[in-house]
Amino acid sequence: MRRILQLLALSAGLTGAVAAHAQCDTIATLCEKHITTAYIPDGQFYRALLREDEVAEFNLTLFGGTTYRVAGCSGIGDGNLIFTVYDKDRNVLFSNKEYNNDPYWDLVVANTLDVTIEAQLDPSKAHSGCAVLLIGFKK
């Protein structure tokens, strides 16, 4: 009996993981509309399952002389995800919170820099969900 319960618990856990992965895939597909043909996707996956006030953190290097588009999505509509770009000293370079949670923003980078992008759900719009960031650079 115990073995059956363990298998059921494992099965439920795998089912939840598959459903969460599928949810993130759907959100990523919807978010791709913000990376237009003028941009080349960087090919990376920036995804996190968030609850309540959790914050996902993504580290990357932005190269000088490049314009990047950062698109952030959660849920099936725009405006659910707050994303903030910090430099290595934790200075805010950009936050979409100041722009009504716009789903994307173009960052013009003069000099190469390491950044951290934090993503969190807007608590007035969602309490849990998959946060997806897509990054593209201008052709």
C-alpha positions in Angstrom: 0.0 0.0 0.0 2.8 2.4 0.9 4.5 1.7 -2.5 1.2 2.6 -4.3 1.0 5.9 -2.4 4.6 6.7 -3.2 3.9 6.0 -6.9 0.8 8.2 -6.8 2.7 11.0 -5.1 5.5 10.7 -7.7 2.9 10.7 -10.5 1.1 13.7 -9.2 4.5 15.6 -8.8 5.5 14.7 -12.4 2.0 15.7 -13.7 2.4 19.1 -11.9 5.9 19.6 -13.4 4.7 18.8 -16.9 1.7 21.2 -16.5 4.0 23.9 -15.2 6.5 23.4 -18.1 3.6 23.5 -20.6 2.3 26.7 -19.0 5.7 28.3 -19.4 5.9 27.2 -23.0 2.5 28.7 -23.7 3.6 32.0 -22.1 6.9 32.0 -24.0 5.0 31.5 -27.3 2.7 34.4 -26.5 5.7 36.6 -25.4 7.6 36.0 -28.7 5.3 38.5 -30.4 7.4 41.2 -28.6 10.6 40.0 -30.2 9.9 41.3 -33.7 11.8 40.4 -36.9 14.0 43.4 -36.2 15.6 41.4 -33.3 17.5 38.1 -33.1 16.6 36.0 -30.1 19.6 35.2 -27.9 18.5 31.5 -27.7 18.4 31.4 -23.9 15.5 30.4 -21.7 14.7 32.7 -18.8 11.8 31.1 -16.9 10.7 30.7 -13.3 7.6 29.6 -11.5 6.7 32.3 -9.0 4.3 32.5 -6.1 3.2 35.5 -4.1 6.2 37.9 -3.6 8.9 35.6 -5.0 11.6 37.2 -7.2 13.4 35.4 -10.0 16.9 36.6 -10.8 18.7 36.2 -14.2 22.3 37.2 -14.8 23.7 38.0 -18.2 26.2 40.1 -20.1 25.1 42.9 -22.4 27.6 43.8 -25.1 28.4 47.4 -25.9 27.2 48.9 -29.1 24.1 46.7 -29.1 20.4 47.5 -28.7 18.6 44.7 -26.8 14.9 44.1 -26.5 13.9 42.6 -23.1 10.3 41.1 -23.2 8.8 40.0 -19.9 5.5 38.0 -19.7 3.4 36.1 -17.3 -0.1 34.8 -17.9 -2.0 35.2 -21.2 -2.1 39.0 -21.1 0.5 41.8 -21.0 1.4 43.8 -17.9 1.4 41.0 -15.3 5.2 40.9 -14.9 7.5 43.5 -13.3 11.1 43.3 -14.5 14.0 45.4 -13.3 17.5 45.6 -14.8 20.4 46.2 -12.4 24.1 46.8 -13.1 26.7 44.9 -11.0 26.5 47.6 -8.3 22.7 47.1 -8.0 22.0 50.5 -9.6 18.6 50.3 -11.4 19.1 50.8 -15.1 15.5 50.2 -16.0 12.2 49.0 -14.5 9.0 48.5 -16.4 7.1 49.2 -13.2 7.6 52.9 -14.0 5.9 52.3 -17.4 2.7 50.5 -16.4 4.5 47.1 -16.6 5.1 47.4 -20.3 5.8 43.9 -21.6 9.0 44.9 -23.4 11.7 47.6 -23.5 14.6 48.4 -25.7 17.9 48.9 -23.9 20.7 50.7 -25.8 24.0 49.5 -24.3 27.0 51.8 -24.9 29.6 49.7 -23.0 29.7 46.0 -22.2 28.2 45.3 -18.8 27.1 42.5 -16.6 23.5 42.9 -15.4 21.0 41.2 -13.3 17.3 41.1 -14.3 14.8 40.5 -11.6 11.3 39.5 -12.4 8.3 39.3 -10.1 4.6 39.1 -10.5 2.5 42.2 -10.1 0.7 41.4 -6.9 -2.4 43.3 -8.0 -2.8 41.1 -11.1 -1.4 37.6 -10.2 -0.5 35.6 -7.2 1.3 32.7 -9.0 2.5 31.9 -12.4 5.4 31.4 -14.8 7.6 34.4 -15.4 9.2 34.4 -18.9 11.9 36.8 -20.1 13.0 36.8 -23.7 16.0 38.7 -24.9 16.8 39.7 -28.4 19.4 42.0 -30.0 18.8 44.3 -32.9 20.0 43.1 -36.3 
